[in-house]
Amino acid sequence: MSEQRIVLGDNQYGKAECRLVRVTRDSPVHTLADLNVTSQLRGDFEAAHTEGDNGRVVATDTQKNTVYAFAREHGVVSPEAFLLRLAAHFTELDWVTGGRWSAEQYAWDRIVTGDGPHDHAFVRNGRSTRTALVHVDEDGTTVLAGLRDCTVLKTTGSEFHGFPRDRFTTLADTDDRVLSTSVTAWWRYADADPARDHDALHASVEALLLATFAEVHSLALQQTVHAMGRAVLEAHPEIVEIRISCPNKHHFLVDLGPFGLDNPGEVFFAADRPYGLIEASLTREGQPPAPAAWASVTGFC
Ligand SMILES: O=c1[nH]c(=O)c2[nH]c(=O)[nH]c2[nH]1
């Protein structure tokens, strides 16, 4: 039997989930950035894997320290800008050909007291988690931004009917139902401009997703998802692609007939599983795709 050659395939390594809180205290009115940062390097790390030769292995501990040192030196203007800076730093090494830098950002609002918004006391805003990802490979740098766990619900303005019926179909047509979902969205910027106002864009995209969910009279969650993505691409030419994943958080009308009660769309059982899972991606026609960057985002179609 001829001897088989075993080759090292894709590999990456780094420090995952560096919890970073950066306080800006240039004035008595402090600001706060609360992040969870992951740094992963790709490149020529063959010798480390095959020989245990660490000559090129930037320790994950060093990667973690760089996160905190850069936060002090440069601040956190936005998660995207912060990740771009980390990416530029590590890819200065000639054997680091790329990598993946990602962050979650948790929002804090100022506590409002009788005297107004407080200078240095905050309350966590759990509305959604902001996400960002910078992917670098030989084809260039891709910036993705997103959000997750943005749970929304509308009590009417949603229908679902006209679907095929077979002997397994029990779902009744409805022209008035509760529609609820938890939006996960990722969008891709046309380029990796670190000077882009990522914070303003993120706020605008979140507002567009919410307004569209509210305003579109929905004939299916698929239609709502499509409208949300379309609204974002129409409003922001610098965004070339958006992917949206929406679990259909079913609310079933409870049959109160056994208790002699009607139920005109007022009492629901909020099921948590199973749930429909509706996902779609929308792209601006003619834009080059970025499959490698998307491959590093899990759980999307
Ligand atoms: O908006 C919906 N889309 C579906 O595909 C679907 N399927 C289902 O059972 N309910 C719903 N609702």
The ligand as a Gaussian input file, in Angstrom:
#p B3LYP/6-31G(d) Opt

LIG

0 1
 O      -45.295000      33.464000       7.831000
 C      -45.341000      32.216000       7.794000
 N      -44.593000      31.558000       6.881000
 C      -44.597000      30.195000       6.770000
 O      -43.890000      29.603000       5.910000
 C      -45.418000      29.491000       7.679000
 N      -45.643000      28.159000       7.876000
 C      -46.507000      28.053000       8.917000
 O      -46.940000      26.970000       9.386000
 N      -46.844000      29.299000       9.388000
 C      -46.172000      30.186000       8.632000
 N      -46.119000      31.552000       8.671000

